[in-house]
Amino acid sequence: MYIHNPKSACFLALEKEKNLIGIYLSSHPLDEYKLEINSFCTKDVTLADLNGELKDLTGRDLTFAGIVTEIQEGITKNGKPFASLILTDYNGSYKFMFFGSDFVNYGNYCKKGLFLLIRGRIGQKWQGSDQLEFKANKIELLQEVANKAESFRITLTTEILSNQLVDELDEKLANSPGKSLLKFAIYDQSSNIRLDLFSRTRRIGLTTELKSYLQNNPDIAFTMN
């Protein structure tokens, strides 16, 4: 399976910037995927946490997003192929190793510059071992996650609702057709009442225009699942 990465050029340019001055100055490569990260990734555990004590995380389903910043491919002492990738997010990095069936399933994702969403859980490093590690059970390209979402939810408070906002949203949503169910949550802070609604006539997709609009309007909460 060949995986094309249209974001590599942008990532490499930002990497040169970071290598030169030590930080991402103009923007972080993951900024474009904040909506996906906020919707799918585990909130209280980061990639850096996987390098520490894992006992309290055993059995939990965890999801991480990041950029592949380093890769390695080789042959084990037993003559079997393996691959590894280092995934980096806003807080740190974690190295994923793939042997056997995992190498077959995930080896093609070991390409520098890919943006990935990795799901998995903490388990025994090998059968009978008391050592723990994070084991991936699903890997997806981060830029394809939104297209597979079953539903999108837009949350608004009554304080920001206006005819102008409704008209803007209607225009953006009308220009973003897709297959995902569209849901709304309207929340009144003064009475602590929330009204959940969904559209019977419109299904949407997360187009570049809609994504840009939502990311530039922090008062509009947006999630997908």
Wavefront OBJ file of the C-alpha trace (Angstrom):
o trace
v 0.000 0.000 0.000
v 1.432 3.360 -1.062
v 0.626 6.306 1.166
v 0.881 9.718 -0.470
v 1.653 12.554 1.899
v 0.668 15.954 0.457
v 1.671 17.686 3.708
v 5.336 16.619 3.617
v 6.609 19.790 1.958
v 4.947 21.973 4.603
v 6.243 19.738 7.404
v 9.808 19.772 6.069
v 9.750 23.573 5.824
v 8.608 23.845 9.446
v 11.219 21.282 10.489
v 13.958 23.425 8.957
v 12.602 26.362 10.940
v 12.631 24.351 14.168
v 16.121 22.968 13.546
v 17.395 26.469 12.892
v 15.968 28.268 15.940
v 14.854 25.404 18.195
v 11.072 25.971 18.035
v 8.231 26.110 15.524
v 8.019 29.891 15.120
v 5.389 30.559 12.442
v 3.047 27.691 13.407
v 3.019 24.129 14.694
v 2.513 21.427 12.049
v -0.397 19.962 14.048
v -2.324 23.233 14.231
v -4.241 22.354 11.068
v -5.683 19.294 12.820
v -6.838 20.850 16.091
v -10.477 19.909 15.411
v -9.561 16.266 14.839
v -7.244 16.198 17.849
v -9.851 17.753 20.145
v -12.493 15.308 18.892
v -10.646 12.000 18.967
v -7.516 12.124 21.106
v -7.326 11.150 24.766
v -7.440 14.333 26.814
v -5.512 13.357 29.952
v -2.668 11.302 28.448
v -0.002 12.501 26.002
v 2.605 10.643 23.973
v 5.260 11.718 26.475
v 3.320 9.943 29.242
v 3.803 6.614 27.452
v 7.501 6.797 28.305
v 6.747 6.726 32.037
v 4.822 4.529 34.471
v 2.017 2.730 32.609
v 0.435 0.584 35.312
v -2.432 3.005 35.990
v -3.219 3.107 32.265
v -3.507 -0.652 31.796
v -6.586 -1.683 29.842
v -7.551 1.857 28.817
v -8.349 2.636 25.195
v -6.075 5.526 24.205
v -5.846 7.638 21.068
v -2.969 9.889 20.013
v -2.234 12.146 17.059
v 1.124 13.375 15.878
v 3.738 13.699 13.172
v 6.167 10.969 12.207
v 9.512 12.626 12.899
v 11.862 9.622 12.689
v 11.687 6.158 11.147
v 13.748 2.983 11.011
v 13.508 -0.269 9.079
v 15.625 -3.360 9.511
v 15.949 -7.106 10.023
v 15.942 -8.805 13.418
v 18.561 -11.345 14.519
v 16.033 -14.009 13.511
v 15.925 -12.671 9.970
v 12.477 -11.065 10.236
v 11.691 -7.527 9.125
v 10.720 -4.784 11.560
v 9.979 -1.071 11.392
v 9.652 1.748 13.877
v 8.434 5.315 13.928
v 8.682 8.154 16.400
v 5.401 10.029 16.693
v 5.589 13.579 18.031
v 2.759 15.762 19.370
v 2.704 19.144 21.124
v 4.172 17.711 24.344
v 6.646 15.029 23.375
v 7.306 11.834 21.463
v 6.939 8.062 21.636
v 8.617 5.313 19.639
v 6.389 2.618 18.121
v 7.959 -0.712 17.147
v 6.307 -3.054 14.649
v 7.170 -6.738 14.350
v 5.398 -9.698 12.721
v 1.775 -8.982 11.813
v 2.109 -5.412 13.112
v 4.902 -4.838 10.603
v 2.623 -6.073 7.819
v -0.315 -3.948 8.996
v 1.473 -0.753 9.941
v 4.876 -0.772 8.254
v 3.685 1.493 5.448
v 2.939 4.229 7.972
v 6.641 4.467 8.835
v 7.280 7.445 6.596
v 8.695 10.711 7.887
v 6.265 13.612 7.710
v 3.050 11.609 7.907
v 0.306 12.920 10.210
v -1.214 9.952 12.035
v -4.007 9.062 14.441
v -3.054 5.975 16.447
v -5.483 4.038 18.652
v -4.521 1.291 21.059
v -4.160 0.290 24.693
v -1.587 -0.548 27.335
v -0.747 -4.246 27.620
v 2.017 -6.756 28.312
v 5.112 -6.271 26.181
v 5.035 -10.001 25.507
v 3.107 -12.918 26.957
v 4.060 -13.584 30.566
v 6.025 -10.360 30.864
v 5.524 -7.854 33.661
v 6.713 -5.063 31.364
v 4.041 -2.860 29.825
v 3.854 -0.942 26.558
v 1.340 0.835 24.378
v 0.161 -1.478 21.591
v -1.400 0.094 18.512
v -4.508 -1.620 17.154
v -5.501 0.949 14.517
v -3.592 3.595 12.567
v -5.135 6.167 10.235
v -3.924 9.169 8.299
v -4.988 12.201 10.307
v -6.181 14.060 7.214
v -8.643 11.248 6.410
v -10.236 10.934 9.848
v -12.850 13.667 9.341
v -14.119 12.017 6.140
v -14.944 8.872 8.140
v -16.767 10.621 10.992
v -20.299 9.399 11.626
v -21.465 12.771 12.897
v -20.417 16.362 13.501
v -21.700 18.348 16.467
v -21.753 22.141 16.665
v -22.252 23.535 20.168
v -23.390 27.114 20.682
v -24.437 29.161 23.677
v -27.534 31.330 23.537
v -25.325 34.312 24.424
v -23.581 34.256 21.040
v -26.578 33.298 18.894
v -27.548 35.967 16.388
v -29.142 36.180 12.955
v -25.740 36.942 11.483
v -24.155 33.852 13.047
v -27.037 31.635 11.897
v -26.740 32.980 8.343
v -22.957 32.463 8.338
v -23.255 28.899 9.589
v -26.019 28.105 7.125
v -23.863 29.323 4.231
v -20.770 27.420 5.362
v -22.701 24.195 5.972
v -24.556 24.460 2.661
v -21.182 24.644 0.893
v -19.835 21.617 2.777
v -21.874 18.605 1.638
v -20.854 15.157 2.851
v -22.029 11.954 4.499
v -21.845 12.840 8.204
v -24.898 13.509 10.361
v -25.133 17.134 11.480
v -25.986 17.740 15.146
v -26.418 20.892 17.207
v -26.284 21.517 20.937
v -27.673 24.848 22.151
v -26.738 25.697 25.721
v -28.174 28.428 27.934
v -25.690 29.197 30.689
v -28.065 31.197 32.877
v -30.620 28.387 33.208
v -28.162 25.486 32.654
v -30.475 24.080 29.980
v -29.169 22.295 26.899
v -31.142 21.503 23.763
v -29.863 18.790 21.405
v -30.964 18.850 17.765
v -30.014 17.201 14.488
v -30.635 17.989 10.853
v -33.053 15.722 8.984
v -32.241 17.222 5.588
v -28.534 18.014 5.543
v -25.418 15.858 5.786
v -22.039 17.512 5.729
v -18.320 16.993 5.309
v -15.426 18.923 6.812
v -14.249 20.999 3.858
v -11.204 23.257 4.048
v -13.446 26.337 4.099
v -15.673 25.035 6.907
v -12.677 23.865 8.902
v -11.002 27.258 8.624
v -14.210 29.011 9.682
v -14.670 26.813 12.764
v -11.030 27.058 13.849
v -11.173 30.851 13.591
v -14.346 31.061 15.692
v -13.416 29.810 19.198
v -16.928 30.567 20.496
v -18.257 27.738 18.316
v -17.413 24.343 19.822
v -17.076 21.620 17.216
v -16.546 17.891 17.653
v -16.848 14.782 15.511
v -17.143 11.084 16.215
l 1 2 3 4 5 6 7 8 9 10 11 12 13 14 15 16 17 18 19 20 21 22 23 24 25 26 27 28 29 30 31 32 33 34 35 36 37 38 39 40 41 42 43 44 45 46 47 48 49 50 51 52 53 54 55 56 57 58 59 60 61 62 63 64 65 66 67 68 69 70 71 72 73 74 75 76 77 78 79 80 81 82 83 84 85 86 87 88 89 90 91 92 93 94 95 96 97 98 99 100 101 102 103 104 105 106 107 108 109 110 111 112 113 114 115 116 117 118 119 120 121 122 123 124 125 126 127 128 129 130 131 132 133 134 135 136 137 138 139 140 141 142 143 144 145 146 147 148 149 150 151 152 153 154 155 156 157 158 159 160 161 162 163 164 165 166 167 168 169 170 171 172 173 174 175 176 177 178 179 180 181 182 183 184 185 186 187 188 189 190 191 192 193 194 195 196 197 198 199 200 201 202 203 204 205 206 207 208 209 210 211 212 213 214 215 216 217 218 219 220 221 222 223 224 225
